[in-house]
Structures are given as structure tokens and as C-alpha cells.
Amino acid sequence: MSWCTSGWHTIAWKLFRLPDGRLPEQILDEGRSAHIGEPMNSRLTPTLFQVEVTTFALAYFRRSVFSYQIGPTSMERTAPVALIPADFVHEWLEMPWHEASRWSKEGGRKFLSEWWEQFKNRSVGEFRNHYRCDDGLWQIDFEEYENGSSEEFVGRFRLGQLAK
């Protein structure tokens, strides 16, 4: 194995509920390709499970965080979805739409679903700049490289929620 690929492995996390007198019940089964040479942090309380690992996004390494709220009968991904603004947008694009829509402004979901469908599988480009606007929104510049040309997309969102 080359040094470049040897550190990348799929890291899986599974969580089980242990009901009184019954067999364990699996409530979470997820994972990501992560670099095992970097620290992996995890945290578990009765109501929260969180994993932080180094992943690869577009053309750079990033710290990814996966937080889940543990309820009496269900489990749901919660904030933080990312540690910095550009990573939030990238993470949102990697989610299945049923999950990404939870992080999308209700009034803009139709527009955002079309944008998400168009951009979700693009892998050549980079997040250029991010700015905090006066109205509390963040602006992210994404430059996509395709066939030797580039196209810039500017998205605005609240940290934790994409807006049209």
C-alpha cells in the first residue's frame, strides 16, 4: 500500500439501545472514509452521541463532526453539522436530500432541492472565501472547475440552515 492511501479507511459507528430485559436494539449505523492517522474524538451521554474525524472533501482535508440527539424512541442528527462555514455547505451536499432538507430554509426548499440535485455530485472545485454578512447570514464562494473553465457559485446561509 502506498503511504497516500494507507491512512484512509472506512470508520463506522454503531449505537445500540439496551432496553430492560430485551435484546439490544441498533439505533444508528453510519460511517465515513476517514484518515486513521489523525485523532478521532467521540462523546456519548444519555442524550448525545458525537464523533469527530478527519475526512477528505473536494481537494482538502477537513475535520468532520457528526452529532446525534438520542431520544426515548428515536435518534436524529443535530447541530453542529460542521465546524466552519464552507464545511457546512459541503456536508449538506453529501447528505441525502431527506436529511439535507431539514437544514434548508422551509420557504426555499424547492429552489434548494434543485440546486442540491445539480451540485451534489460535483467533485472538482473549491470553496474560496466565506464572509459573515451584516444580516447574520454567511456567504460562501464556490469555484467549480470543469473542462478547463471555472464557474463561481455564491451561496448564502445561516450557520445551521441554508437560505435561498
N, C-alpha and C positions, 0 to 999 in steps of 0.2 A: 504494500500500500504506500502511496506517496504521502509525504508529510501534509499536503494540502487537504487530501480527502480523509486521512485517518482520524482527524478530530471530529468529523461530522457524523452524528448518529441520530437515530430517532429516539427521542426521550418521550416516554409515555407516563402518564399519571392516571391512576385509577383511585377512586374513592368509594368506600363501602360503608353503608349504614349497618349497624349491628342492633337490630331490633331484639327486644327481650324474648328469649325462648324460641327465636326463629333463625333461619339461615341468614347469613349476611346478604344484603341487597346492594348491588352495584348501582351507584347513582351518578358516576362520572367515569368516562373512558375517553381521554383525549391525549394528544401529543403533538410534537413538532420536531422537525430536524433542528438539532442544536449542536453547538460546539462544546464537546465534553472537556476541553482544556480550560474553559472559563468556569467561574463559580456558578453553581446552580443553587438558588435560595428557595426555600419553601416555608410556608407557615400554615398551621392548622389550629383553629379554635373551634368550639362547638358551632359557631355560626359563619365561619370564614375559612376558605382554603385558597392559598395563593402560591403561585410558582413564578420564579423569575429566572430566565435563561438567556443565553446569547444565541441569536438566530441570524440568518442572512436575509437581507431584504434588498431587492434590486441589485445594487452594486456595493453594498456596505454591510458591515456587521452592526447589529443593534441589540440592546437589551430589551427583551420582550417580557411583559408581565401578564399573567392570566389569573384573574381574581374571580372567585365564585362565592355567592351568598348561599349558605346552606339553610334551607327552611325545613319545617317539620315534614313536608311531603314532596318538596321539590328542591332543585338546585338551579341557580341562574348566574350567568356571567355578569359581573358588576364592574364598575369603575374601581381602579384605573384600568383602561384598556391599553394605554401606552404611557411611557414616561416622558416623551417630548411630543410636540405637536405634529411633526412630519410622520412620526411612527404611528400616531393615531390614525392618520389617513391611510397609511399602508396596511395597518391591521384591519381597518374597516373594509378595505378592498379584498383582503384574504378571507373574510368571513363569508359563510353562505348568506344569501340575501335575507332569509327569515331572521337571522341574527343581526346583520348589518342594519336592517330596517329599524330595529329597536334603538339604534344610536343615531337615527336620522330624524330631522325635524318633521313632525307629522304633516304639516301643510306642504312640504316639499318632497314627500316620498316618491311621487310618480316621477318627477324630474330626476331625483337622485337614483332611483332604480334603473332608469335608462342610462345615466352616467356610469353607475356601478357596472352594469352589463357591458358597456363599451370599454371600460378601463380595467376590469378585474384581472384579465389575463395578460396584461402588458408587462413585460419584464425588462425592457431596455429604456432606461431613463433615470432621472434622479430628482429628488426634492431639493430645490435650490435654496430658497430663503423661506423663513417664516417670521411673521410680524404679528404683534398684538395690536389690534385696531382700537380706536377710541371707544367704539361701541361694545367692547368686550369680546368681539369675535377675533379669531385668528385667521390670518391669510397665509396660505401655503402655495408656493410656486412649484410646479412640477414640469420638468422639461423632458419630453419623450423623444427618443432618437429612433427613427425608423427610416430605413433605406437611405442613409446618409444625410437626412434632413432632420430638423428638430421642430417640435410643436410645443408651445407652452400652454399649460392649463393653470388657471388660478382658482383655487377653491377657498371658500370662507366657512369657518365653523366655530362653534363654541367648543371649548375643550370638553369632550364627552358627548358632543352632539353635532353632527353635520348640518349645515343650513344651506338653503339654496342661494 
